[in-house]
């Protein structure tokens, strides 16, 4: 067994992209962003190892999705049992994601949340930032183009998972263990619509909200008249335009 500490941002990606990485199982202590960095690094090697996760990030959506254990004894038992699951990821302009990519209001929150506030308050920092942004001037429309269909919205989420922010269901049909992508689009981001969508989100009924479009898709392009903030797996990811498609392979993950 070998232990490596991540002394700087990007270290996880460097380790995971090393062609000399001769291990069967790579264990990462971190959150969704750390898992994304590992997946990104794995793109550079032919036979990536299985990934095991010690959940200790801010949201840990993937841990929720896969019911990963958080207690040391249970994590050790999971690794020793060697039970795995293939996870199907997506690509956004070639960058892999296991959870989701989005453009619009939620991505703006991800871009503007203060790191010091996030470290101090955790998930509450996102709530505070979202409330601040909700009453500021609106940005431009986002256009989702997929298979000849053109959807105009104010927030577009392309998701691989059912959950968002860990406990809440954003798309009940999405499943990271299966191929395919799902779109969740908010057509109106004025305060009344945001409140309706927030209530539907808290109740796990986004598909029943009149301001929300939910549907499966295989490939999509997100564009906007102005540069619009985007995020991948909870981390900032530049701006639109973005082309999103399924990844060519799957990733092996240790599961209970």
Secondary structure per residue as TSV (DSSP state, phi and psi in degrees):
chain	resnum	aa	ss	phi	psi
A	1	X	-	360.0	139.9
A	2	X	-	-127.3	133.0
A	3	X	-	-108.2	128.5
A	4	X	-	-126.2	132.8
A	5	X	-	-97.7	142.4
A	6	X	-	-91.9	100.7
A	7	X	-	-83.5	-14.6
A	8	X	S	-150.9	161.0
A	9	X	T	-61.0	135.1
A	10	X	T	95.1	-7.9
A	11	X	H	-62.9	-38.3
A	12	X	H	-60.3	-44.9
A	13	X	H	-61.4	-38.6
A	14	X	H	-63.7	-43.8
A	15	X	H	-64.0	-44.4
A	16	X	H	-75.6	-16.7
A	17	X	T	-96.5	0.7
A	18	X	-	-72.0	117.0
A	19	X	T	-65.2	-15.0
A	20	X	T	-91.1	8.6
A	21	X	-	-71.9	94.2
A	22	X	-	-102.3	72.0
A	23	X	-	-134.0	153.5
A	24	X	S	-86.8	-34.4
A	25	X	E	-132.6	130.7
A	26	X	E	-111.0	121.8
A	27	X	E	-103.1	125.5
A	28	X	E	-118.4	128.4
A	29	X	E	-96.7	109.7
A	30	X	E	174.6	-169.7
A	31	X	-	-108.0	-158.7
A	32	X	H	-63.3	-36.3
A	33	X	H	-64.3	-37.8
A	34	X	H	-66.6	-39.4
A	35	X	H	-64.4	-40.2
A	36	X	H	-62.8	-40.6
A	37	X	H	-64.4	-37.0
A	38	X	H	-65.4	-46.2
A	39	X	H	-60.5	-41.0
A	40	X	H	-62.9	-42.3
A	41	X	H	-64.8	-36.9
A	42	X	H	-61.8	-20.9
A	43	X	T	-63.8	-18.6
A	44	X	T	-92.7	-5.3
A	45	X	S	-121.9	154.1
A	46	X	S	-75.3	-39.8
A	47	X	S	-129.1	80.4
A	48	X	-	-63.5	149.3
A	49	X	-	-74.5	167.4
A	50	X	E	-68.3	147.1
A	51	X	E	-108.6	130.5
A	52	X	E	-116.6	144.0
A	53	X	E	-122.9	132.4
A	54	X	E	-99.7	102.7
A	55	X	E	-67.6	117.3
A	56	X	-	-151.6	31.4
A	57	X	S	-96.3	-166.1
A	58	X	S	-75.3	-47.7
A	59	X	S	-111.6	-42.5
A	60	X	-	55.1	52.9
A	61	X	H	-64.4	-42.6
A	62	X	H	-64.1	-37.2
A	63	X	H	-61.3	-39.5
A	64	X	H	-65.2	-43.2
A	65	X	H	-62.4	-38.4
A	66	X	H	-101.5	3.8
A	67	X	T	55.2	45.2
A	68	X	-	-71.8	142.6
A	69	X	-	-73.5	156.8
A	70	X	-	-117.1	-13.9
A	71	X	S	-86.5	141.2
A	72	X	H	-53.8	-44.9
A	73	X	H	-62.7	-41.1
A	74	X	H	-69.2	-36.7
A	75	X	H	-65.5	-44.8
A	76	X	H	-61.2	-43.0
A	77	X	H	-62.3	-40.1
A	78	X	H	-61.1	-42.4
A	79	X	H	-68.1	-41.4
A	80	X	H	-67.1	-31.6
A	81	X	H	-73.6	-22.8
A	82	X	T	59.7	31.4
A	83	X	-	-83.5	129.2
A	84	X	E	-126.4	163.9
A	85	X	E	-140.0	140.6
A	86	X	E	-85.9	126.0
A	87	X	E	-106.6	131.8
A	88	X	E	-98.5	117.1
A	89	X	E	-101.8	170.4
A	90	X	E	-114.1	171.6
A	91	X	E	-125.1	133.7
A	92	X	E	-119.0	107.5
A	93	X	T	51.9	37.2
A	94	X	T	88.1	-10.7
A	95	X	E	-89.9	125.1
A	96	X	E	-73.7	150.0
A	97	X	E	-142.8	142.1
A	98	X	S	-101.5	-21.7
A	99	X	S	-104.8	-73.2
A	100	X	E	-165.2	161.1
A	101	X	E	-127.9	140.4
A	102	X	E	-145.0	160.3
A	103	X	E	-137.6	138.3
A	104	X	S	123.4	-145.3
A	105	X	H	-59.0	-48.9
A	106	X	H	-67.1	-35.2
A	107	X	H	-66.8	-36.0
A	108	X	H	-61.0	-39.9
A	109	X	H	-62.8	-44.2
A	110	X	H	-61.1	-39.5
A	111	X	H	-70.0	-31.5
A	112	X	H	-104.1	-9.7
A	113	X	S	-63.5	135.6
A	114	X	-	-78.9	132.7
A	115	X	H	-60.0	-40.8
A	116	X	H	-63.2	-39.1
A	117	X	H	-67.8	-39.6
A	118	X	H	-63.5	-41.8
A	119	X	H	-66.6	-32.8
A	120	X	H	-82.9	-38.8
A	121	X	H	-113.4	-8.3
A	122	X	T	66.1	-134.0
A	123	X	T	-62.0	-27.7
A	124	X	H	-61.1	-27.3
A	125	X	H	-61.5	-35.4
A	126	X	H	-69.9	-37.8
A	127	X	H	-63.7	-45.4
A	128	X	H	-62.5	-44.1
A	129	X	H	-65.0	-39.5
A	130	X	H	-63.4	-40.9
A	131	X	H	-65.0	-37.7
A	132	X	H	-65.1	-42.0
A	133	X	H	-75.7	-26.2
A	134	X	H	-61.8	-29.2
A	135	X	T	-102.6	11.8
A	136	X	S	-95.3	165.3
A	137	X	-	-56.2	143.6
A	138	X	-	-74.5	155.4
A	139	X	-	-99.9	-172.8
A	140	X	-	-81.5	169.4
A	141	X	-	-65.8	152.2
A	142	X	E	-110.1	134.0
A	143	X	E	-109.0	122.6
A	144	X	E	-104.2	119.0
A	145	X	E	-113.0	124.6
A	146	X	E	-151.5	122.8
A	147	X	T	48.1	49.3
A	148	X	T	80.6	-5.5
A	149	X	E	-97.1	142.9
A	150	X	E	-124.8	115.2
A	151	X	E	-113.2	123.2
A	152	X	E	-100.2	127.0
A	153	X	E	-147.8	-179.3
A	154	X	S	-109.7	-19.6
A	155	X	E	-145.8	130.5
A	156	X	E	-127.0	126.3
A	157	X	E	-120.1	123.9
A	158	X	E	-105.4	114.6
A	159	X	E	-119.9	148.9
A	160	X	S	-104.7	-11.3
A	161	X	S	-124.4	159.1
A	162	X	S	-78.8	-30.1
A	163	X	E	-99.5	156.1
A	164	X	E	-138.8	128.7
A	165	X	T	67.4	25.6
A	166	X	T	79.0	-71.0
A	167	X	T	-85.9	-11.5
A	168	X	E	-101.7	141.2
A	169	X	E	-91.5	122.6
A	170	X	S	-103.0	-28.9
A	171	X	-	-154.0	101.8
A	172	X	T	-65.1	-22.8
A	173	X	T	-88.1	-12.1
A	174	X	-	-74.0	143.5
A	175	X	-	-152.9	116.3
A	176	X	T	-66.9	-16.7
A	177	X	T	-84.2	-1.6
A	178	X	S	-126.1	152.0
A	179	X	S	-64.8	162.8
A	180	X	-	107.2	159.5
A	181	X	E	-126.6	160.9
A	182	X	E	-133.4	141.6
A	183	X	E	-100.3	133.7
A	184	X	E	-124.6	112.0
A	185	X	E	-121.0	129.1
A	186	X	E	-96.6	118.3
A	187	X	S	-83.5	-14.3
A	188	X	-	-143.7	125.8
A	189	X	-	-115.2	23.5
A	190	X	S	-71.0	161.6
A	191	X	H	-54.6	-46.2
A	192	X	H	-59.3	-40.5
A	193	X	H	-66.8	-41.3
A	194	X	H	-61.1	-37.7
A	195	X	H	-66.7	-43.8
A	196	X	H	-61.8	-45.7
A	197	X	H	-65.7	-36.4
A	198	X	H	-64.5	-42.2
A	199	X	H	-64.6	-42.9
A	200	X	H	-63.5	-38.8
A	201	X	H	-63.6	-46.0
A	202	X	H	-64.4	-28.5
A	203	X	T	-90.9	-2.5
A	204	X	T	70.4	31.7
A	205	X	-	-127.5	41.6
A	206	X	G	-59.0	-34.2
A	207	X	G	-69.5	-11.6
A	208	X	G	-102.5	-1.6
A	209	X	-	-81.2	133.5
A	210	X	T	-67.7	-20.4
A	211	X	T	-94.9	7.9
A	212	X	E	-123.9	136.5
A	213	X	E	-110.7	126.7
A	214	X	E	-126.6	126.8
A	215	X	E	-163.3	154.5
A	216	X	E	-75.2	155.1
A	217	X	E	-155.7	165.3
A	218	X	S	-109.9	-28.0
A	219	X	E	-157.6	145.9
A	220	X	E	-152.7	153.8
A	221	X	E	-121.7	128.8
A	222	X	E	-105.1	123.6
A	223	X	E	-132.0	164.8
A	224	X	E	-156.2	155.1
A	225	X	S	-64.0	-35.6
A	226	X	S	-115.6	161.0
A	227	X	-	-61.2	124.5
A	228	X	-	-121.9	133.9
A	229	X	E	-58.8	143.2
A	230	X	E	-130.8	158.8
A	231	X	E	-141.8	151.7
A	232	X	E	-127.5	123.7
A	233	X	T	49.3	37.1
A	234	X	T	87.4	2.8
A	235	X	E	-116.9	149.1
A	236	X	E	-56.7	142.4
A	237	X	E	-141.6	63.7
A	238	X	E	57.8	-140.3
A	239	X	E	-139.7	171.2
A	240	X	S	-66.1	157.4
A	241	X	-	-82.1	155.6
A	242	X	E	-139.5	136.0
A	243	X	E	-107.4	128.8
A	244	X	E	-121.2	134.5
A	245	X	E	-153.0	166.0
A	246	X	E	-67.3	149.7
A	247	X	E	-73.9	157.4
A	248	X	E	-77.4	-18.7
A	249	X	E	-132.0	-172.4
A	250	X	E	-123.3	164.2
A	251	X	E	-113.4	140.6
A	252	X	E	-92.2	124.9
A	253	X	E	-124.5	138.2
A	254	X	E	-72.6	133.4
A	255	X	-	-133.6	160.6
A	256	X	-	-64.6	360.0
